[in-house]
């Protein structure tokens, strides 16, 4: 795995997007905690802060609320509304408790925000699935459940797993249904990916400061060889032995979008820099540009990107009201 070396040492070939499977996390695959339907986190913005409806009792200790929460038609306190559909305080607290089992978090408020964002995204996904008539039948759900019980080894071990991971049987079924629906919707959204896509072949030199990058630019303008400078100066240990070669990539594949934007704006042979990213400062040269077949790895990355873009568009058009403070 190629890595860039900086304060946070990121991997991606080290810029490549990681494909996040939208399936139920950790179902018996040696996991000791967690659950619920996992989705890509797209950073939902608060759309509206509408006035509360009915008022309910304050939330339990550990969930930050300002005073009281609105309630749904059954009288249950809710922490958010997504296109008029509520997320209950109870479901939020249960999911929060599962997430707290996975690891220790130094910032409880940030964890609460992350959990609520994920639940809002899932609500939007499931609403879209209903609109597209994507369903999971009870028979399919039961078959999946029985497969997991078989993996557990016995009914007793299965019940122990549920208890350890803070699931009631009903909660697990709901999470499993959400996960299966999400996967089918993702497949629907990404089914028309092209077999070929425009790609570029580029190389770069990564340094720590803008001053260093400008010095590299000056040496290149003075006629020094790009590959030789990358081998001797680049902080990217994953590519410097190859003269900074990043290989072929499509426009949506890099974790640092500005690099892809610059690469696709260049003509072969052109050099650009300094380009600032969270990794440092880059000097980039475009080597080739062509329409090329999509590899399986690229297909996964592009599918994830397309699904995330679709989800962000859905979130942008949704009416979202958050009540946690």
C-alpha positions as CSV (number, residue, x, y, z in Angstrom):
1,X,0.0,0.0,0.0
2,X,1.5,3.3,-1.0
3,X,1.6,6.0,1.7
4,X,2.3,9.7,1.8
5,X,4.3,10.7,4.8
6,X,3.1,13.8,6.6
7,X,1.7,14.5,10.1
8,X,-1.2,12.2,9.6
9,X,0.3,9.6,7.2
10,X,-2.6,8.9,4.9
11,X,-2.8,5.8,2.7
12,X,-4.3,5.6,-0.7
13,X,-2.3,4.6,-3.2
14,X,-2.4,7.1,-0.8
15,X,-4.8,9.4,-2.5
16,X,-7.3,6.8,-3.5
17,X,-10.8,6.9,-2.1
18,X,-11.7,3.9,0.1
19,X,-14.8,2.1,-0.9
20,X,-17.1,1.9,2.0
21,X,-19.6,-0.9,1.7
22,X,-23.1,0.1,2.7
23,X,-24.0,-3.1,4.5
24,X,-24.6,-3.9,8.1
25,X,-21.3,-3.4,9.9
26,X,-19.7,-6.3,11.7
27,X,-22.4,-8.9,11.6
28,X,-20.7,-11.9,13.2
29,X,-17.5,-11.4,11.2
30,X,-15.5,-11.6,14.4
31,X,-16.9,-8.3,15.6
32,X,-17.5,-7.6,19.2
33,X,-19.7,-4.6,18.9
34,X,-21.5,-2.3,16.6
35,X,-24.5,-2.7,14.4
36,X,-27.1,-0.8,12.5
37,X,-27.1,0.1,8.9
38,X,-23.9,1.7,7.8
39,X,-23.9,4.4,5.2
40,X,-21.4,6.8,3.8
41,X,-21.1,9.9,6.0
42,X,-21.5,12.9,3.8
43,X,-21.6,15.6,6.4
44,X,-25.2,16.6,6.5
45,X,-25.9,20.3,7.0
46,X,-28.7,21.4,9.2
47,X,-31.4,22.6,6.8
48,X,-34.1,23.9,9.1
49,X,-34.6,24.4,12.8
50,X,-38.3,24.4,12.9
51,X,-40.2,25.2,16.0
52,X,-41.0,22.1,18.1
53,X,-44.3,20.4,17.8
54,X,-45.6,18.9,21.1
55,X,-43.2,19.1,24.0
56,X,-41.9,16.1,25.8
57,X,-39.8,15.4,28.8
58,X,-36.1,16.1,28.7
59,X,-33.8,13.5,27.2
60,X,-31.9,11.0,29.4
61,X,-28.7,12.2,30.9
62,X,-25.8,11.9,28.3
63,X,-27.8,13.2,25.3
64,X,-27.4,16.9,24.9
65,X,-30.8,18.7,24.4
66,X,-31.9,22.2,25.0
67,X,-34.9,22.0,27.4
68,X,-37.5,19.7,25.8
69,X,-37.9,17.8,22.6
70,X,-40.8,17.7,20.2
71,X,-42.8,14.4,20.0
72,X,-44.2,12.3,17.2
73,X,-47.9,11.3,16.8
74,X,-47.5,8.5,19.4
75,X,-46.0,10.9,21.9
76,X,-42.4,9.6,21.6
77,X,-39.7,12.3,21.8
78,X,-37.9,12.8,18.5
79,X,-34.4,14.2,17.9
80,X,-34.9,15.0,14.2
81,X,-37.4,15.2,11.4
82,X,-36.5,14.1,7.9
83,X,-39.1,15.2,5.3
84,X,-41.6,15.1,8.1
85,X,-40.6,11.6,9.4
86,X,-39.2,11.5,12.9
87,X,-36.2,9.9,14.4
88,X,-37.1,9.0,17.9
89,X,-34.9,9.7,20.9
90,X,-35.1,6.1,22.0
91,X,-33.7,4.8,18.6
92,X,-31.0,7.5,18.7
93,X,-29.9,6.6,22.2
94,X,-29.8,2.9,21.3
95,X,-27.7,3.5,18.3
96,X,-25.5,5.9,20.2
97,X,-24.9,3.2,22.9
98,X,-23.8,0.7,20.2
99,X,-21.4,3.2,18.7
100,X,-19.9,3.9,22.2
101,X,-19.1,0.2,22.5
102,X,-16.9,0.3,19.4
103,X,-14.2,2.6,20.7
104,X,-13.6,5.4,23.2
105,X,-14.4,8.9,22.1
106,X,-12.9,12.0,23.6
107,X,-15.7,14.2,22.3
108,X,-19.2,12.9,23.2
109,X,-20.9,15.8,21.4
110,X,-19.0,14.9,18.2
111,X,-20.1,11.3,18.5
112,X,-23.7,12.3,19.0
113,X,-23.5,14.5,15.9
114,X,-22.0,11.7,13.9
115,X,-24.6,9.2,15.0
116,X,-27.5,11.6,14.2
117,X,-26.0,12.4,10.8
118,X,-25.8,8.8,9.9
119,X,-29.4,8.2,11.0
120,X,-30.6,11.1,9.0
121,X,-28.7,9.8,5.9
122,X,-30.3,6.4,6.5
123,X,-33.7,7.9,6.7
124,X,-33.2,9.7,3.4
125,X,-32.0,6.5,1.8
126,X,-35.0,4.5,3.0
127,X,-37.4,7.2,1.8
128,X,-35.8,7.1,-1.6
129,X,-36.0,3.3,-1.6
130,X,-39.8,3.5,-0.9
131,X,-40.2,6.0,-3.8
132,X,-38.3,3.6,-6.1
133,X,-40.3,0.6,-4.8
134,X,-37.2,-1.1,-3.5
135,X,-38.2,-3.6,-0.8
136,X,-36.9,-6.5,1.2
137,X,-39.5,-9.1,1.9
138,X,-40.0,-10.8,5.2
139,X,-38.9,-14.1,3.7
140,X,-35.6,-12.6,2.5
141,X,-35.1,-11.0,5.9
142,X,-35.8,-14.3,7.7
143,X,-33.4,-16.1,5.4
144,X,-30.6,-13.6,6.1
145,X,-31.3,-13.8,9.8
146,X,-31.1,-17.6,9.8
147,X,-27.8,-17.4,7.9
148,X,-26.4,-15.3,10.7
149,X,-27.8,-17.6,13.4
150,X,-26.0,-20.5,11.6
151,X,-22.8,-18.5,11.6
152,X,-23.1,-17.9,15.3
153,X,-23.2,-21.7,15.8
154,X,-26.4,-22.0,17.9
155,X,-29.5,-20.1,19.0
156,X,-27.9,-19.5,22.4
157,X,-24.7,-18.0,20.9
158,X,-26.9,-15.9,18.6
159,X,-28.8,-14.5,21.6
160,X,-25.6,-13.8,23.4
161,X,-24.3,-11.9,20.3
162,X,-27.5,-9.8,20.2
163,X,-27.3,-9.0,23.9
164,X,-23.5,-8.1,23.7
165,X,-24.2,-5.8,20.8
166,X,-27.2,-4.2,22.5
167,X,-29.7,-5.5,20.0
168,X,-33.2,-6.8,20.6
169,X,-34.3,-9.3,17.9
170,X,-36.6,-6.6,16.5
171,X,-33.9,-4.0,16.4
172,X,-31.6,-6.4,14.6
173,X,-34.3,-7.2,12.1
174,X,-34.8,-3.4,11.5
175,X,-31.1,-2.8,11.1
176,X,-30.7,-5.8,8.7
177,X,-33.6,-4.6,6.6
178,X,-32.2,-1.1,6.4
179,X,-28.8,-2.5,5.4
180,X,-30.3,-4.7,2.6
181,X,-32.4,-1.9,1.3
182,X,-29.4,0.4,1.3
183,X,-27.4,-2.1,-0.7
184,X,-30.1,-2.5,-3.3
185,X,-30.6,1.2,-3.7
186,X,-26.9,1.7,-4.1
187,X,-26.8,-0.9,-6.8
188,X,-29.7,0.8,-8.5
189,X,-28.0,4.2,-8.3
190,X,-24.7,2.9,-9.6
191,X,-25.9,0.4,-12.2
192,X,-25.1,2.5,-15.2
193,X,-21.5,3.2,-14.6
194,X,-19.5,3.4,-17.9
195,X,-17.0,0.7,-18.9
196,X,-14.6,3.3,-19.9
197,X,-13.8,6.7,-18.5
198,X,-11.4,9.6,-19.1
199,X,-8.2,9.1,-17.1
200,X,-4.9,10.8,-16.6
201,X,-1.4,9.5,-15.9
202,X,0.5,11.9,-13.7
203,X,3.4,12.2,-11.3
204,X,4.1,14.5,-8.4
205,X,6.7,15.7,-5.9
206,X,5.4,16.2,-2.4
207,X,7.2,18.6,0.0
208,X,6.4,20.1,3.3
209,X,6.3,23.8,2.5
210,X,5.3,26.2,-0.3
211,X,8.8,27.6,-0.3
212,X,10.2,24.1,-1.0
213,X,7.6,23.6,-3.8
214,X,8.6,26.9,-5.4
215,X,12.2,25.8,-5.2
216,X,11.3,22.6,-7.0
217,X,9.4,24.5,-9.7
218,X,12.5,26.7,-10.2
219,X,14.8,23.7,-10.6
220,X,12.4,22.1,-13.1
221,X,12.3,25.3,-15.1
222,X,16.1,25.2,-15.0
223,X,16.0,21.9,-16.9
224,X,16.4,19.4,-14.1
225,X,14.7,16.0,-14.5
226,X,11.3,15.6,-12.8
227,X,11.8,11.9,-11.9
228,X,15.2,12.5,-10.4
229,X,13.9,15.4,-8.3
230,X,11.0,13.2,-7.1
231,X,13.4,10.4,-6.1
232,X,15.6,12.7,-4.1
233,X,13.1,15.3,-2.7
234,X,9.6,13.9,-2.5
235,X,8.1,13.0,0.9
236,X,5.8,10.5,-0.7
237,X,7.7,7.3,0.0
238,X,5.2,5.3,-1.9
239,X,6.0,6.9,-5.3
240,X,9.4,8.6,-5.0
241,X,11.2,5.4,-6.0
242,X,9.2,5.5,-9.2
243,X,9.9,9.1,-9.9
244,X,6.7,10.3,-8.3
245,X,4.5,8.2,-10.6
246,X,0.8,8.3,-9.4
247,X,-0.3,5.9,-12.2
248,X,-3.6,6.3,-14.0
249,X,-6.7,7.7,-12.2
250,X,-10.1,9.1,-13.0
251,X,-11.3,12.6,-11.9
252,X,-13.2,11.2,-8.9
253,X,-10.7,8.9,-7.5
254,X,-8.4,11.0,-5.4
255,X,-8.9,11.9,-1.8
256,X,-7.4,15.3,-2.6
257,X,-9.8,16.6,-5.3
258,X,-7.7,19.6,-6.1
259,X,-4.9,17.4,-7.4
260,X,-7.3,15.7,-9.8
261,X,-8.8,19.0,-10.9
262,X,-5.4,20.4,-11.7
263,X,-4.3,17.2,-13.5
264,X,-7.3,17.1,-15.7
265,X,-6.8,20.8,-16.6
266,X,-3.3,20.2,-17.9
267,X,-2.0,19.2,-21.3
268,X,0.5,16.3,-21.4
269,X,3.9,17.4,-20.4
270,X,2.7,20.5,-18.5
271,X,3.8,21.1,-14.9
272,X,1.8,22.9,-12.2
273,X,2.5,23.9,-8.6
274,X,2.7,24.6,-5.8
275,X,-0.6,22.8,-5.1
276,X,-1.5,22.9,-1.4
277,X,-3.4,20.0,0.3
278,X,-3.6,18.6,3.8
279,X,-0.6,16.4,2.9
280,X,1.7,19.4,2.1
281,X,2.6,21.0,-1.2
282,X,2.7,19.2,-4.6
283,X,4.3,19.8,-7.9
284,X,2.4,17.9,-10.5
285,X,3.2,16.9,-14.0
286,X,0.6,15.4,-16.5
287,X,2.1,12.6,-18.5
288,X,-0.8,11.2,-20.5
289,X,-4.6,11.6,-20.9
290,X,-6.9,9.0,-22.5
291,X,-10.2,7.2,-22.4
292,X,-9.4,3.9,-20.7
293,X,-11.3,0.8,-19.4
294,X,-12.4,0.9,-15.8
295,X,-10.6,-1.6,-13.5
296,X,-12.5,-3.4,-10.7
297,X,-10.8,-1.2,-8.1
298,X,-11.8,1.9,-10.0
299,X,-15.3,0.6,-10.5
300,X,-15.7,0.3,-6.8
301,X,-14.3,3.8,-6.2
302,X,-16.5,5.4,-8.8
303,X,-19.6,3.6,-7.6
304,X,-18.9,4.9,-4.1
305,X,-18.4,8.4,-5.4
306,X,-21.5,8.3,-7.5
307,X,-23.6,7.0,-4.5
308,X,-22.2,9.7,-2.2
309,X,-22.9,12.4,-4.7
310,X,-26.4,11.0,-5.2
311,X,-26.9,11.0,-1.4
312,X,-25.6,14.5,-1.0
313,X,-28.1,15.7,-3.6
314,X,-30.9,14.0,-1.7
315,X,-29.8,15.6,1.5
316,X,-29.6,19.0,-0.1
317,X,-33.2,18.8,-1.2
318,X,-34.6,17.3,2.0
319,X,-36.3,19.2,4.8
320,X,-34.2,18.3,7.8
321,X,-34.9,19.5,11.3
322,X,-32.5,18.7,14.2
323,X,-33.4,19.1,17.8
324,X,-30.3,18.1,19.6
325,X,-28.2,21.0,20.9
